[in-house]
Amino acid sequence: MQPVFVLVHSPSVGPSTWHPVAEHLEAAGLQVRVPSLLHVAAGPPPFWPRVVSAVRDDLRQVPDGSPVTLVAHSNAGLFLPVMRAGLDHPVTGSVFVDAALPARTGPTPVASPELLEFLTPMAVNGTLPRWTDWWDEADVAPMFSDPTTRRTVIEEQPTLPLSFYEQHIPVPDGWDDHPCSYLLFAPQYEDVATEARERGWRVGHLPGEHLHQIIDPEGTARILIEFARTP
């Protein structure tokens, strides 16, 4: 049975970052879910249980017992172990796409001390600007191929509390007892891809920027399918 692809976006952006890839997977005859995490920070911490609940609730549309492949982009990778542990469906594969890796043993901080030092002065009454507003235009523009896509992604972004990045996420024992893979896009994640390779995971590479899945959704979908078919 082909697994259902569950494309999990970074909580810093939104589900539209996965929609083009979902269209290519569906065109190949595969089932796809793109759960929304846009409201997981609408309440006090801890936030990670609401991430798990959002994915689990979305999978109510999938028949019980159907295998799933979890695909996490960017900092959604940090939540993948608790997602895997919290789902009722069997997880037969996990793919980290230009993603942060959970600690080998938990808990895992969402942000490094250096990133928190960068973010803290941006917060107004505890709330941060949208993710793309953290960076200079020279960093943001290359991530988008056209104005329409850029507008969709930027307008969809939530404004997260600083406390979201201050949280630590548990790493359940044995979460990686199934095939795990890593898909590298941006040069900034090369060291992370190297660590994934050291963990014995398969690693693929599509050179691009951090949101390369919206630039080359066909290539991204192709590699996801290859990962799912390779034991």
Residue, then its C-alpha position, 0 to 999 in steps of 0.5 A: m500500500q502506498p503511504v499517504f504523504v503528510l506534508v507539514h509546513s514550518p509553523s513560521v510560514g503556512p501550508s501554501t509552501w507545500h501546496p505545489v508539491a501536493e499537486h504534483l504528488e496527487a497528479a502521480g496518483l498519490q494521497v496527500r494531506v497538508p495539515s495547517l499549523l497556523h493556529v498552534a500558537a493561539g494560546p499559552p505554551p507549551f505549543w508542541p502538543r497543539v502541533v501534534s493535535a493539528v496533524r492528528d486531527d487532519l489525519r481523521q480524513v485518512p482511513d485507520g491503518s493507512p500508512v503515512t510518510l511524514v514530511a517536515h520542512s524547516n523547524a517542523g522537523l523538530f516536531l516530527p518525533v512527537m508527531r510520530a509518537g502521537l499519531d494513530h496511523p503507522v508511520t512508515g517513513s519520515v523525511f526532513v526537508d531543509a529541516a532542523l533535526p531533533a536532538r539525538t536525545g531530548p528535549t530539543p530547543v526550537a531556537s539556539p541561544e544565538l537565534l534567540e539573541f537575534l529575535t528578542p529585540m524584534a518582539v513587541n509585547g512578546t510577539l514577533p514580526r512575520w518570518t520574512d520580515w526578519w530578513d533583508e530583501a536580498d535574502v527574501a527575494p530569491m526564495f520566490s519565483d513570482p510575485t503571486t506566490r510571494r504574496t500568498v506565502i507572506e500574507e499567510q504567515p502567522t505572527l508567533p510569540l517569542s515564547f514559541y521559539e523559547q520552547h523545548i520539544p520532547v524527543p520520545d525514545g525510539w521515534d526513528d525506528h523506521p526509514c528516515s531521509y533528508l532532502l537538502f536545499a540551501p547551503q545553510y543546511e549542509d551541516v545538518a544534512t551531513e549529520a543526517r548522513e551520519r545518522g545513517w539516513r538517506v540524503g538527497h540534494l536539490p540545490g536552491e533556497h530554503l523554500h525551494q519546494i515552491i520553486d521546483p515542486e516537481g523535483t521535490a515531489r520526485i525525490l519524496i516518491e523515491f524516498a518512499r519507494t526505497p527501503 
